[in-house]
Amino acid sequence: MDLIAGRLEAVHGDDVAVQMGFLDSANGKGYAFTGDPLRDPKYFGEGVGIAVRKGDKALATRFNDALAAIRADGEYNKIQDHYFSFDIHGE
């Protein structure tokens, strides 16, 4: 609200939340990401993950294998590009 009202010139926030919660809305027209993303694990952690039952190595392996497969065949990028204007995977 402060950004829209002109009381702020910039904000910092989670990429997905900013994209889907603001930039993709009517209020977000005329605004955009700028600069390099801030990714220092010291301040922002190692990223996000998919939770599975503790000790369920088989399920974790299935998720990892499925993600590797769709990244390898280009499907991941097709899905990402449909929903996001930035790289959601990172390095």
MOPAC internal coordinates of N, CA, C and O (Angstrom, degrees):
PM7 1SCF
backbone

  N    0.0000 0     0.00 0     0.00 0    0    0    0
  C    1.4462 1     0.00 0     0.00 0    1    0    0
  C    1.5291 1   110.70 1     0.00 0    2    1    0
  O    1.2310 1   120.46 1   140.44 1    3    2    1
  N    1.3289 1   116.73 1   -39.56 1    3    2    1
  C    1.4670 1   119.76 1   179.16 1    5    3    2
  C    1.5283 1   111.24 1   -67.24 1    6    5    3
  O    1.2310 1   120.16 1   143.95 1    7    6    5
  N    1.3141 1   117.30 1   -36.05 1    7    6    5
  C    1.4577 1   121.01 1   177.56 1    9    7    6
  C    1.5293 1   109.97 1   -63.64 1   10    9    7
  O    1.2310 1   120.69 1   131.77 1   11   10    9
  N    1.3155 1   116.28 1   -48.23 1   11   10    9
  C    1.4644 1   121.38 1   179.82 1   13   11   10
  C    1.5321 1   111.18 1   -62.89 1   14   13   11
  O    1.2310 1   120.51 1   142.39 1   15   14   13
  N    1.3316 1   116.64 1   -37.61 1   15   14   13
  C    1.4605 1   121.49 1  -178.63 1   17   15   14
  C    1.5305 1   112.74 1   -77.42 1   18   17   15
  O    1.2310 1   120.23 1   172.88 1   19   18   17
  N    1.3430 1   117.17 1    -7.12 1   19   18   17
  C    1.4544 1   120.16 1   178.47 1   21   19   18
  C    1.5116 1   114.78 1    85.91 1   22   21   19
  O    1.2310 1   120.08 1  -169.12 1   23   22   21
  N    1.3245 1   117.45 1    10.88 1   23   22   21
  C    1.4653 1   120.58 1   178.96 1   25   23   22
  C    1.5255 1   111.93 1   -85.76 1   26   25   23
  O    1.2310 1   120.28 1   167.80 1   27   26   25
  N    1.3310 1   117.08 1   -12.20 1   27   26   25
  C    1.4619 1   123.18 1   175.80 1   29   27   26
  C    1.5217 1   108.38 1  -129.99 1   30   29   27
  O    1.2310 1   120.96 1   -27.64 1   31   30   29
  N    1.3190 1   115.77 1   152.36 1   31   30   29
  C    1.4594 1   120.19 1   176.51 1   33   31   30
  C    1.5158 1   111.97 1  -107.62 1   34   33   31
  O    1.2310 1   120.23 1   164.94 1   35   34   33
  N    1.3188 1   117.17 1   -15.06 1   35   34   33
  C    1.4639 1   120.90 1  -178.71 1   37   35   34
  C    1.5268 1   109.23 1  -158.64 1   38   37   35
  O    1.2310 1   121.14 1   -22.94 1   39   38   37
  N    1.3128 1   115.42 1   157.06 1   39   38   37
  C    1.4638 1   121.58 1   173.83 1   41   39   38
  C    1.5133 1   108.25 1  -138.50 1   42   41   39
  O    1.2310 1   120.96 1   -20.39 1   43   42   41
  N    1.3096 1   115.78 1   159.61 1   43   42   41
  C    1.4620 1   121.90 1   173.78 1   45   43   42
  C    1.5157 1   107.00 1  -121.21 1   46   45   43
  O    1.2310 1   120.37 1   -47.49 1   47   46   45
  N    1.3023 1   116.90 1   132.51 1   47   46   45
  C    1.4543 1   119.55 1   179.32 1   49   47   46
  C    1.5108 1   111.47 1  -162.45 1   50   49   47
  O    1.2310 1   121.16 1    -2.48 1   51   50   49
  N    1.3051 1   115.39 1   177.52 1   51   50   49
  C    1.4584 1   122.62 1   177.85 1   53   51   50
  C    1.5227 1   109.56 1   -61.98 1   54   53   51
  O    1.2310 1   120.28 1   -48.36 1   55   54   53
  N    1.3377 1   117.06 1   131.64 1   55   54   53
  C    1.4680 1   121.87 1  -176.19 1   57   55   54
  C    1.5243 1   112.63 1   -53.54 1   58   57   55
  O    1.2310 1   120.59 1   130.40 1   59   58   57
  N    1.3234 1   116.47 1   -49.60 1   59   58   57
  C    1.4627 1   120.08 1  -176.25 1   61   59   58
  C    1.5219 1   110.53 1   -66.08 1   62   61   59
  O    1.2310 1   119.90 1   135.43 1   63   62   61
  N    1.3269 1   117.80 1   -44.57 1   63   62   61
  C    1.4570 1   121.06 1  -179.60 1   65   63   62
  C    1.5255 1   111.38 1   -63.31 1   66   65   63
  O    1.2310 1   120.30 1   137.67 1   67   66   65
  N    1.3266 1   117.04 1   -42.33 1   67   66   65
  C    1.4601 1   120.45 1   179.39 1   69   67   66
  C    1.5243 1   110.32 1   -66.27 1   70   69   67
  O    1.2310 1   120.50 1   135.24 1   71   70   69
  N    1.3238 1   116.65 1   -44.76 1   71   70   69
  C    1.4684 1   120.27 1  -179.30 1   73   71   70
  C    1.5286 1   111.23 1   -62.20 1   74   73   71
  O    1.2310 1   120.83 1   123.27 1   75   74   73
  N    1.3258 1   116.02 1   -56.73 1   75   74   73
  C    1.4606 1   119.82 1  -172.82 1   77   75   74
  C    1.5320 1   112.76 1   -79.15 1   78   77   75
  O    1.2310 1   120.25 1   149.32 1   79   78   77
  N    1.3192 1   117.14 1   -30.68 1   79   78   77
  C    1.4534 1   119.86 1  -176.43 1   81   79   78
  C    1.5153 1   114.52 1   -89.59 1   82   81   79
  O    1.2310 1   120.43 1   161.94 1   83   82   81
  N    1.3419 1   116.79 1   -18.06 1   83   82   81
  C    1.4641 1   118.25 1  -177.64 1   85   83   82
  C    1.5227 1   112.57 1  -133.73 1   86   85   83
  O    1.2310 1   119.77 1   120.16 1   87   86   85
  N    1.3291 1   118.05 1   -59.84 1   87   86   85
  C    1.4630 1   120.05 1  -174.22 1   89   87   86
  C    1.5302 1   112.97 1   -59.54 1   90   89   87
  O    1.2310 1   120.18 1   145.01 1   91   90   89
  N    1.3249 1   117.25 1   -34.99 1   91   90   89
  C    1.4665 1   120.75 1  -179.79 1   93   91   90
  C    1.5284 1   113.02 1   -82.42 1   94   93   91
  O    1.2310 1   120.30 1   178.46 1   95   94   93
  N    1.3221 1   117.04 1    -1.54 1   95   94   93
  C    1.4664 1   120.59 1  -179.61 1   97   95   94
  C    1.5284 1   110.27 1   -95.31 1   98   97   95
  O    1.2310 1   120.69 1   -10.56 1   99   98   97
  N    1.3142 1   116.29 1   169.44 1   99   98   97
  C    1.4659 1   120.93 1   176.96 1  101   99   98
  C    1.5308 1   110.87 1   -59.40 1  102  101   99
  O    1.2310 1   120.09 1   142.76 1  103  102  101
  N    1.3244 1   117.43 1   -37.24 1  103  102  101
  C    1.4652 1   120.83 1   179.42 1  105  103  102
  C    1.5211 1   112.91 1   -67.16 1  106  105  103
  O    1.2310 1   120.19 1   157.66 1  107  106  105
  N    1.3193 1   117.23 1   -22.34 1  107  106  105
  C    1.4553 1   121.41 1  -176.81 1  109  107  106
  C    1.5122 1   114.60 1   -85.66 1  110  109  107
  O    1.2310 1   120.13 1   174.59 1  111  110  109
  N    1.3290 1   117.36 1    -5.41 1  111  110  109
  C    1.4641 1   120.18 1   179.19 1  113  111  110
  C    1.5271 1   109.37 1   -61.35 1  114  113  111
  O    1.2310 1   120.64 1   -47.44 1  115  114  113
  N    1.3103 1   116.38 1   132.56 1  115  114  113
  C    1.4554 1   121.06 1  -178.94 1  117  115  114
  C    1.5183 1   113.77 1    91.78 1  118  117  115
  O    1.2310 1   120.52 1   176.18 1  119  118  117
  N    1.3255 1   116.61 1    -3.82 1  119  118  117
  C    1.4674 1   121.25 1   177.73 1  121  119  118
  C    1.5296 1   108.51 1  -112.49 1  122  121  119
  O    1.2310 1   120.35 1   -24.20 1  123  122  121
  N    1.3376 1   116.93 1   155.80 1  123  122  121
  C    1.4636 1   120.67 1  -179.55 1  125  123  122
  C    1.5223 1   109.76 1  -157.17 1  126  125  123
  O    1.2310 1   121.21 1   -18.15 1  127  126  125
  N    1.3229 1   115.28 1   161.85 1  127  126  125
  C    1.4576 1   120.52 1   170.58 1  129  127  126
  C    1.5275 1   108.10 1   -67.73 1  130  129  127
  O    1.2310 1   120.66 1   -32.15 1  131  130  129
  N    1.3231 1   116.35 1   147.85 1  131  130  129
  C    1.4535 1   120.56 1   175.01 1  133  131  130
  C    1.5229 1   109.06 1  -145.61 1  134  133  131
  O    1.2310 1   120.70 1   -27.53 1  135  134  133
  N    1.3049 1   116.26 1   152.47 1  135  134  133
  C    1.4603 1   120.78 1  -179.67 1  137  135  134
  C    1.5119 1   112.26 1    76.82 1  138  137  135
  O    1.2310 1   121.32 1    -2.74 1  139  138  137
  N    1.3109 1   115.09 1   177.26 1  139  138  137
  C    1.4612 1   121.12 1   179.00 1  141  139  138
  C    1.5160 1   110.05 1   -80.22 1  142  141  139
  O    1.2310 1   120.06 1   -34.63 1  143  142  141
  N    1.3372 1   117.49 1   145.37 1  143  142  141
  C    1.4656 1   119.22 1   176.84 1  145  143  142
  C    1.5267 1   111.03 1   -64.83 1  146  145  143
  O    1.2310 1   120.75 1   -33.14 1  147  146  145
  N    1.3029 1   116.16 1   146.86 1  147  146  145
  C    1.4678 1   121.58 1   176.66 1  149  147  146
  C    1.5131 1   108.07 1   -89.59 1  150  149  147
  O    1.2310 1   120.16 1   -62.87 1  151  150  149
  N    1.3212 1   117.31 1   117.13 1  151  150  149
  C    1.4563 1   121.36 1  -173.53 1  153  151  150
  C    1.5286 1   114.10 1  -130.47 1  154  153  151
  O    1.2310 1   119.17 1  -167.28 1  155  154  153
  N    1.2943 1   119.19 1    12.72 1  155  154  153
  C    1.4632 1   121.00 1  -176.58 1  157  155  154
  C    1.5295 1   109.93 1   -61.68 1  158  157  155
  O    1.2310 1   119.92 1   -66.12 1  159  158  157
  N    1.3437 1   117.75 1   113.88 1  159  158  157
  C    1.4676 1   120.86 1  -178.27 1  161  159  158
  C    1.5310 1   113.33 1   -58.73 1  162  161  159
  O    1.2310 1   120.19 1   155.73 1  163  162  161
  N    1.3259 1   117.24 1   -24.27 1  163  162  161
  C    1.4612 1   120.66 1   178.31 1  165  163  162
  C    1.5279 1   110.47 1   -58.66 1  166  165  163
  O    1.2310 1   120.74 1   144.91 1  167  166  165
  N    1.3260 1   116.20 1   -35.09 1  167  166  165
  C    1.4594 1   121.07 1  -176.87 1  169  167  166
  C    1.5252 1   113.58 1  -105.45 1  170  169  167
  O    1.2310 1   120.38 1   150.20 1  171  170  169
  N    1.3327 1   116.87 1   -29.80 1  171  170  169
  C    1.4556 1   120.48 1  -171.24 1  173  171  170
  C    1.5228 1   114.47 1  -115.55 1  174  173  171
  O    1.2310 1   119.98 1  -178.30 1  175  174  173
  N    1.3232 1   117.64 1     1.70 1  175  174  173
  C    1.4596 1   120.51 1  -179.78 1  177  175  174
  C    1.5177 1   111.96 1    79.46 1  178  177  175
  O    1.2310 1   121.25 1     7.81 1  179  178  177
  N    1.3076 1   115.20 1  -172.19 1  179  178  177
  C    1.4544 1   121.62 1  -174.85 1  181  179  178
  C    1.5199 1   113.27 1   -92.60 1  182  181  179
  O    1.2310 1   119.34 1  -179.48 1  183  182  181
  N    1.3040 1   118.86 1     0.52 1  183  182  181
  C    1.4574 1   120.80 1  -179.77 1  185  183  182
  C    1.5129 1   110.96 1   116.50 1  186  185  183
  O    1.2310 1   121.01 1    22.72 1  187  186  185
  N    1.3196 1   115.68 1  -157.28 1  187  186  185
  C    1.4550 1   121.79 1  -178.87 1  189  187  186
  C    1.5144 1   109.77 1  -114.42 1  190  189  187
  O    1.2310 1   120.76 1   -10.93 1  191  190  189
  N    1.2951 1   116.15 1   169.07 1  191  190  189
  C    1.4568 1   120.00 1   179.96 1  193  191  190
  C    1.5104 1   111.48 1  -150.26 1  194  193  191
  O    1.2310 1   121.60 1    -1.67 1  195  194  193
  N    1.2940 1   114.55 1   178.33 1  195  194  193
  C    1.4635 1   122.05 1   176.31 1  197  195  194
  C    1.5179 1   106.74 1  -108.14 1  198  197  195
  O    1.2310 1   120.48 1   -53.74 1  199  198  197
  N    1.3249 1   116.69 1   126.26 1  199  198  197
  C    1.4623 1   120.91 1  -178.48 1  201  199  198
  C    1.5231 1   110.80 1   -86.51 1  202  201  199
  O    1.2310 1   121.14 1   -44.95 1  203  202  201
  N    1.3118 1   115.42 1   135.05 1  203  202  201
  C    1.4719 1   122.42 1   172.45 1  205  203  202
  C    1.5209 1   107.95 1  -129.72 1  206  205  203
  O    1.2310 1   120.96 1   -14.97 1  207  206  205
  N    1.3114 1   115.77 1   165.03 1  207  206  205
  C    1.4665 1   119.28 1   179.08 1  209  207  206
  C    1.5271 1   110.66 1   -54.21 1  210  209  207
  O    1.2310 1   121.16 1   -42.95 1  211  210  209
  N    1.3065 1   115.38 1   137.05 1  211  210  209
  C    1.4555 1   120.96 1   179.19 1  213  211  210
  C    1.5316 1   109.22 1   -55.44 1  214  213  211
  O    1.2310 1   121.17 1   -51.36 1  215  214  213
  N    1.2996 1   115.36 1   128.64 1  215  214  213
  C    1.4536 1   120.55 1   178.32 1  217  215  214
  C    1.5219 1   114.43 1    85.57 1  218  217  215
  O    1.2310 1   119.26 1   176.77 1  219  218  217
  N    1.3356 1   119.03 1    -3.23 1  219  218  217
  C    1.4660 1   121.24 1  -179.28 1  221  219  218
  C    1.5246 1   109.27 1   -86.86 1  222  221  219
  O    1.2310 1   121.49 1  -106.83 1  223  222  221
  N    1.3130 1   114.76 1    73.17 1  223  222  221
  C    1.4630 1   121.69 1  -177.59 1  225  223  222
  C    1.5299 1   111.23 1   -62.47 1  226  225  223
  O    1.2310 1   120.26 1   145.40 1  227  226  225
  N    1.3230 1   117.10 1   -34.60 1  227  226  225
  C    1.4663 1   120.21 1  -178.79 1  229  227  226
  C    1.5254 1   111.05 1   -63.40 1  230  229  227
  O    1.2310 1   120.17 1   136.30 1  231  230  229
  N    1.3199 1   117.28 1   -43.70 1  231  230  229
  C    1.4575 1   120.44 1   179.52 1  233  231  230
  C    1.5257 1   110.84 1   -67.93 1  234  233  231
  O    1.2310 1   120.05 1   137.95 1  235  234  233
  N    1.3215 1   117.51 1   -42.05 1  235  234  233
  C    1.4635 1   121.05 1   177.62 1  237  235  234
  C    1.5314 1   109.99 1   -59.85 1  238  237  235
  O    1.2310 1   120.47 1   138.75 1  239  238  237
  N    1.3121 1   116.71 1   -41.25 1  239  238  237
  C    1.4696 1   121.17 1   177.86 1  241  239  238
  C    1.5167 1   111.05 1   -63.88 1  242  241  239
  O    1.2310 1   120.00 1   138.66 1  243  242  241
  N    1.3258 1   117.60 1   -41.34 1  243  242  241
  C    1.4657 1   120.75 1   178.09 1  245  243  242
  C    1.5272 1   111.22 1   -61.80 1  246  245  243
  O    1.2310 1   120.28 1   136.60 1  247  246  245
  N    1.3396 1   117.07 1   -43.40 1  247  246  245
  C    1.4686 1   120.04 1   176.84 1  249  247  246
  C    1.5241 1   110.55 1   -61.19 1  250  249  247
  O    1.2310 1   120.47 1   130.76 1  251  250  249
  N    1.3288 1   116.70 1   -49.24 1  251  250  249
  C    1.4614 1   120.62 1  -178.77 1  253  251  250
  C    1.5277 1   111.47 1   -60.78 1  254  253  251
  O    1.2310 1   120.34 1   137.92 1  255  254  253
  N    1.3166 1   116.96 1   -42.08 1  255  254  253
  C    1.4674 1   120.81 1   179.01 1  257  255  254
  C    1.5276 1   111.47 1   -65.50 1  258  257  255
  O    1.2310 1   120.46 1   138.63 1  259  258  257
  N    1.3376 1   116.73 1   -41.37 1  259  258  257
  C    1.4622 1   120.90 1   179.54 1  261  259  258
  C    1.5305 1   110.57 1   -64.84 1  262  261  259
  O    1.2310 1   120.26 1   136.06 1  263  262  261
  N    1.3225 1   117.11 1   -43.94 1  263  262  261
  C    1.4683 1   119.91 1   177.72 1  265  263  262
  C    1.5301 1   111.24 1   -62.98 1  266  265  263
  O    1.2310 1   120.37 1   137.46 1  267  266  265
  N    1.3150 1   116.91 1   -42.54 1  267  266  265
  C    1.4664 1   120.13 1   178.26 1  269  267  266
  C    1.5309 1   110.70 1   -61.73 1  270  269  267
  O    1.2310 1   120.21 1   140.48 1  271  270  269
  N    1.3166 1   117.21 1   -39.52 1  271  270  269
  C    1.4682 1   121.19 1  -178.87 1  273  271  270
  C    1.5264 1   111.68 1   -65.95 1  274  273  271
  O    1.2310 1   120.04 1   134.70 1  275  274  273
  N    1.3346 1   117.52 1   -45.30 1  275  274  273
  C    1.4661 1   118.28 1  -178.01 1  277  275  274
  C    1.5314 1   111.56 1   -75.19 1  278  277  275
  O    1.2310 1   120.18 1   156.84 1  279  278  277
  N    1.3220 1   117.26 1   -23.16 1  279  278  277
  C    1.4698 1   118.96 1   172.93 1  281  279  278
  C    1.5181 1   109.83 1   -72.79 1  282  281  279
  O    1.2310 1   120.34 1   141.38 1  283  282  281
  N    1.3075 1   116.95 1   -38.62 1  283  282  281
  C    1.4698 1   121.31 1  -178.36 1  285  283  282
  C    1.5284 1   112.41 1   -68.31 1  286  285  283
  O    1.2310 1   119.94 1   143.81 1  287  286  285
  N    1.3309 1   117.73 1   -36.19 1  287  286  285
  C    1.4735 1   119.37 1  -176.28 1  289  287  286
  C    1.5237 1   113.82 1   -94.73 1  290  289  287
  O    1.2310 1   119.90 1  -177.32 1  291  290  289
  N    1.3419 1   117.80 1     2.68 1  291  290  289
  C    1.4546 1   121.09 1   176.00 1  293  291  290
  C    1.5177 1   115.21 1    89.66 1  294  293  291
  O    1.2310 1   119.60 1   172.28 1  295  294  293
  N    1.3289 1   118.37 1    -7.72 1  295  294  293
  C    1.4607 1   121.19 1  -179.05 1  297  295  294
  C    1.5297 1   111.74 1   -63.69 1  298  297  295
  O    1.2310 1   120.29 1   141.48 1  299  298  297
  N    1.3257 1   117.04 1   -38.52 1  299  298  297
  C    1.4665 1   122.09 1   179.50 1  301  299  298
  C    1.5262 1   110.23 1   -56.83 1  302  301  299
  O    1.2310 1   120.42 1   131.16 1  303  302  301
  N    1.3416 1   116.80 1   -48.84 1  303  302  301
  C    1.4625 1   120.56 1  -179.40 1  305  303  302
  C    1.5215 1   111.72 1   -64.54 1  306  305  303
  O    1.2310 1   120.20 1   144.35 1  307  306  305
  N    1.3265 1   117.23 1   -35.65 1  307  306  305
  C    1.4559 1   120.36 1   178.52 1  309  307  306
  C    1.5366 1   110.16 1   -63.66 1  310  309  307
  O    1.2310 1   120.23 1   135.93 1  311  310  309
  N    1.3228 1   117.17 1   -44.07 1  311  310  309
  C    1.4623 1   121.74 1   178.00 1  313  311  310
  C    1.5298 1   109.82 1   -65.37 1  314  313  311
  O    1.2310 1   120.75 1   132.14 1  315  314  313
  N    1.3371 1   116.18 1   -47.86 1  315  314  313
  C    1.4610 1   120.91 1  -179.81 1  317  315  314
  C    1.5236 1   111.09 1   -57.08 1  318  317  315
  O    1.2310 1   119.92 1   132.63 1  319  318  317
  N    1.3262 1   117.76 1   -47.37 1  319  318  317
  C    1.4557 1   121.50 1  -176.80 1  321  319  318
  C    1.5250 1   112.44 1   -66.25 1  322  321  319
  O    1.2310 1   120.64 1   154.00 1  323  322  321
  N    1.3175 1   116.39 1   -26.00 1  323  322  321
  C    1.4595 1   120.21 1   177.78 1  325  323  322
  C    1.5343 1   111.45 1   -69.53 1  326  325  323
  O    1.2310 1   120.53 1   144.14 1  327  326  325
  N    1.3316 1   116.60 1   -35.86 1  327  326  325
  C    1.4641 1   120.97 1  -173.26 1  329  327  326
  C    1.5247 1   115.59 1  -106.07 1  330  329  327
  O    1.2310 1   119.56 1   156.43 1  331  330  329
  N    1.3251 1   118.45 1   -23.57 1  331  330  329
  C    1.4603 1   121.41 1  -171.89 1  333  331  330
  C    1.5211 1   111.43 1  -131.22 1  334  333  331
  O    1.2310 1   120.79 1   -26.24 1  335  334  333
  N    1.3213 1   116.10 1   153.76 1  335  334  333
  C    1.4559 1   121.20 1   176.87 1  337  335  334
  C    1.5312 1   112.03 1  -104.22 1  338  337  335
  O    1.2310 1   120.68 1  -163.45 1  339  338  337
  N    1.3331 1   116.30 1    16.55 1  339  338  337
  C    1.4520 1   122.24 1  -178.80 1  341  339  338
  C    1.5188 1   108.78 1  -147.89 1  342  341  339
  O    1.2310 1   121.08 1   -12.10 1  343  342  341
  N    1.3304 1   115.54 1   167.90 1  343  342  341
  C    1.4651 1   121.99 1  -179.27 1  345  343  342
  C    1.5308 1   109.65 1   -77.62 1  346  345  343
  O    1.2310 1   120.35 1   -69.58 1  347  346  345
  N    1.3320 1   116.94 1   110.42 1  347  346  345
  C    1.4654 1   119.80 1  -179.25 1  349  347  346
  C    1.5187 1   112.48 1   -83.65 1  350  349  347
  O    1.2310 1   119.99 1   166.33 1  351  350  349
  N    1.3126 1   117.63 1   -13.67 1  351  350  349
  C    1.4594 1   120.28 1  -178.88 1  353  351  350
  C    1.5204 1   112.02 1   -83.68 1  354  353  351
  O    1.2310 1   120.14 1   143.18 1  355  354  353
  N    1.3009 1   117.35 1   -36.82 1  355  354  353
  C    1.4620 1   119.63 1  -175.48 1  357  355  354
  C    1.5081 1   110.26 1    82.59 1  358  357  355
  O    1.2310 1   120.95 1    28.59 1  359  358  357
  N    1.3020 1   115.78 1  -151.41 1  359  358  357
  C    1.4664 1   120.03 1  -175.85 1  361  359  358
  C    1.4999 1   112.35 1   -73.24 1  362  361  359
  O    1.2310 1   120.10 1   180.00 1  363  362  361

